[in-house]
Amino acid sequence: MNFSDSIKKYESIDFKNTFSSINVKQVESALAKDTLDIDDFLILLSPAAASCLEAMAEKAYKSTLQNFGKTIQLYTPLYVSDFCDNHCLYCGYNANVNIPRKKLELFEVEQAAKHISGTGLKHILLLTGGSEKMSPVSYIKDCVSVLKKYFSSISIEVYPLSEDGYKQLIEEGLDALTIYQETYDRLIYDSVHPKGPKKDYFFRLDAPDRALKQNIRAISIGALLGLNDFRQDGFFTGLHAEYLQDNFPCAEISVSVPRIRQAAAGYIPSFNVTDRDVAQLILAIRMFLPRAGITLSTRESPAFRDNMLQLGVTKLSAQSVTSVGGWLSGADVYEKLEQFSISDKRTVRDIRKLLKDKGYQPVFKDWMNI
Amino acid sequence: MEDCLSIAGKLLSNRLFIGTGKFPDKRIVKDVIRASGCEAVTVALRRVDEDSEEENILDYIPENCTVMINTSGARNADEAIRIARLGKAMGCGNWIKIEVISDNKYLLPDNMETLKATEVLAKEGFFVFAYMNPDLVIARQLAKAGAAAVMPLGSPIGSNRGLKTEELVRIIVNEIAIPVIVDAGLGRPSDAAACMEMGCDAVLVNTAIATAPNPVKEAEAFNLAVKAGRLHHLLGSIKTMPHAKASSPLTGFLRDIK
């Protein structure tokens, strides 16, 4: 059984009516519990819970402190190719967008790796566009082989692979996978992915299952907030994370809460997701899944990240460059072609100082290739 | 005569072991060790960053304090063994805390894999400290496999819930000849004292100290509690020695009955 089987019984929920029928009393009773079940999680995502954010924050703060201490793990993304066969309406690398494309040569990957490792970071997230032809598993494998000389943990965020694809990369030194479902609503998924291999909702949905069957160490999942009601996608994200924790207890499961940013595609999100909404989602996830990692990327503003880091967040990206070649010295035009725009432009050094000033330990290394 | 713990080829006068994770600043670890008099700390190899400009946790551990590498992150015996060997190759010594977690939801240790790793590493000359669910049968097998100590959990790691496994730990203390160190879940100094009163040889504390408002003072508090509990245990042992008892105050009359 995969998550695609397990999700089905939740798809018939009438979320609109369910969420609006939840009252503050139910929220308070969920907040009084030590261990939350999926119903409690749903309650904490409701509009009624939005009026209890302070109480939720108090619990989330304590839970994070107890389970993670005052530590925040740092990483940065490295985009190696922006060739893409998909037509995601919200993405700057959409195949329809007429931009010059680039794929890094391995010596360029090495050059970028050297630059990044100079910041002290030991965790790297390798990204490609969704073109299996231009960035096949063999290319990703070669990139992993280069990166492992410089980093102690390597994650990828690429198109979903077959089990064998993950196996090859894990054997090469990959230890973590990030894959966002974008939205768990099948109809919306279908409409924002009009063409391309990404149209296959279930193949993407079961990618974490496939990687975990190959014994990958860590998985990060999430929905792209703004494509759908954040409460509904937030619920399914939590459900998915819980499923992965239950079925692959060896794995380290993390959740990310990316919000749509302005991208070259010019997409305007159908759903406005406010800071309060993202905060509510993070707090609810923290209480529902006390040991799950929570990532907040540089898509978010410095002020929001600074305030949220004690309320559930355990990982921050820093000094993100979301263009291919952006890390190369003397980077040219490609540097400006970002997949999405960065809101928090602070360097690793800045983030390190911020964390220390706030009494947090920046964790540069939390894994090693054994 | 000073009451020392003879363990893994060393004599320790302090019975509080401290874990170095979760501290808001690595530099605090040094003050915590100094304030508590702690002589042995655990360090997760996954977080040791030797070739970086960042502070290395090992730099904050005084020379007279023994480093015990832990295998945090290991999901099975094989990974734990590889981490132990890697730690040794990096110059971190041969004290190894085997921590095999195949359950990331509750972070409970995998006793079977821990036993397998212990069997291999003890033969290679490591002093193995085996973090475990308190199970007498496994504890016996760990001792037989050459473990330097068993480390039963008091309650789930990081939970601060205290010594919830008291009865099971007591059985291990009673039955196992190698040192017993309660590790994980101790939330208050009184929990540590309770372990020591019961006869545990030492305790290991991390979360309760690292996440306290004042970790240095909290470490001092735990240190005092460990000492108090140990002292009580020693006094208790004397009191229950046969020659220290009044002779049969309740049944003495039976001697006169024919």
Interface residues (C-beta under 8 A of the other chain):
Chain A: L65 Q66 N67 F68 G69 K70 T71 G120 K122 S152 N215 R217 Q245 D246 P249 C250 A251 E252 I253 R291 K356 G359 Y360 Q361 P362 V363 F364 K365 D366 W367 M368 I370
Chain B: G21 K22 F23 P24 D25 K26 L45 R46 R47 V48 D49 S52 E53 E54 G73 R75 E79 R82 I83 L86 S102 D103 N104 K105 L107 G158 S159 N160 T207 A210 T211
